[in-house]
């Protein structure tokens, strides 16, 4: 297997991300080769009511996500400056970040939905299409 130098690891901190992080760590020669990211969606809606949640909620979610990622970074010796918590559409933010840090691998979790999303979750599928580096999808 290729020796990857810069590995981007998008994590869903509200899901079972440990398997994804463990696999990414196993592929790296050292933890400093990893960058962690959690993308906060800019708008949150309660579908049954069609009610949007304000920017305070989104900003708080982003801050909480960043704090969680920083704890993981400290635990696994990943540099703090390689922890990202942007706000925006997940696929776009992951694509943009992977290019800006010159990632040569993205390790992402997938829930393996049924139907049209049979092979990959929608975020993992979107990341796979349009990214310029290798992608490893880890079934959660």
C-alpha positions in Angstrom: 0.0 0.0 0.0 1.1 3.5 -0.8 2.7 5.6 2.0 0.5 8.5 2.5 1.9 11.8 3.8 -1.2 13.9 4.5 -4.3 12.2 5.5 -7.6 14.1 5.9 -10.0 12.5 8.3 -13.6 13.9 8.2 -15.3 12.8 11.4 -19.0 12.8 12.4 -18.4 13.4 16.1 -22.1 12.6 16.7 -21.7 9.1 15.3 -19.4 6.2 15.9 -16.2 7.7 14.5 -13.7 5.6 16.4 -13.3 3.0 13.7 -12.6 5.7 11.1 -10.0 7.4 13.3 -8.3 4.1 14.2 -8.0 3.1 10.6 -6.5 6.5 9.6 -4.0 6.3 12.5 -3.0 2.8 11.3 -2.3 4.1 7.8 -0.1 7.0 9.0 3.6 6.6 9.9 3.0 9.2 12.6 -0.1 10.9 14.0 1.2 14.3 12.8 0.3 13.2 9.2 -3.4 13.4 10.1 -5.8 16.4 9.9 -9.2 16.1 11.5 -12.3 17.9 10.3 -15.9 18.2 11.3 -18.1 20.3 9.1 -21.1 22.1 10.6 -23.9 22.6 8.2 -24.8 26.4 8.0 -28.6 25.9 8.6 -30.4 23.5 10.8 -34.0 22.7 10.2 -36.6 20.7 12.1 -38.1 19.0 9.1 -41.6 18.3 10.5 -42.0 22.0 11.3 -39.9 23.7 8.6 -38.4 25.9 11.3 -34.8 27.1 11.0 -32.4 27.5 13.9 -30.5 30.7 14.2 -26.8 31.3 13.8 -26.1 31.1 17.5 -27.0 27.4 17.4 -24.8 26.8 14.4 -21.9 28.7 16.0 -22.3 26.8 19.2 -22.3 23.5 17.3 -19.1 24.6 15.5 -17.4 25.5 18.8 -18.4 22.2 20.4 -17.2 20.3 17.4 -13.8 22.0 17.4 -13.4 21.4 21.2 -14.1 17.6 20.7 -11.7 17.5 17.8 -9.0 19.3 19.8 -9.5 16.7 22.6 -9.0 13.9 20.1 -6.0 15.6 18.6 -4.4 15.9 22.0 -5.1 12.3 22.9 -3.5 11.0 19.6 -0.7 13.6 19.3 -2.2 15.3 16.2 -1.1 19.0 16.0 -3.8 21.5 17.0 -3.2 23.5 13.8 -4.4 20.4 11.9 -7.9 20.5 13.4 -10.6 22.1 11.4 -14.3 22.9 12.0 -15.6 24.9 9.0 -19.3 25.9 8.5 -20.7 25.0 5.1 -21.9 22.1 2.9 -19.8 19.1 4.0 -18.7 17.8 0.6 -17.6 21.3 -0.6 -15.7 22.0 2.6 -14.0 18.6 2.6 -13.0 19.1 -1.1 -11.7 22.5 -0.4 -9.7 21.5 2.7 -8.2 18.5 1.0 -6.9 20.7 -1.8 -5.6 23.4 0.6 -3.7 21.0 2.8 -2.6 18.9 -0.3 -4.1 15.7 1.2 -3.1 12.5 -0.6 -5.7 10.4 1.2 -9.1 11.0 2.7 -10.4 8.5 5.2 -14.1 8.9 5.7 -16.9 6.9 7.4 -19.9 5.6 5.6 -23.2 4.3 6.9 -23.9 2.1 3.9 -27.5 3.2 3.3 -29.9 1.2 1.2 -31.4 2.0 -2.1 -29.6 4.8 -4.1 -27.1 5.2 -1.3 -26.4 1.4 -1.2 -22.6 1.6 -1.4 -21.8 4.9 0.3 -23.5 7.5 2.4 -24.3 10.7 0.6 -21.4 12.7 2.1 -18.9 9.9 1.4 -20.3 9.5 -2.1 -20.0 13.3 -2.7 -16.5 13.4 -1.4 -15.5 10.5 -3.7 -16.7 12.3 -6.8 -14.7 15.3 -7.4 -11.8 14.9 -5.1 -8.3 14.8 -6.5 -6.8 12.3 -4.0 -7.4 8.7 -2.9 -10.5 8.1 -0.7 -10.9 5.2 1.8 -14.4 4.7 2.9 -14.8 2.9 6.2 -18.1 1.1 6.9 -19.4 2.2 10.3 
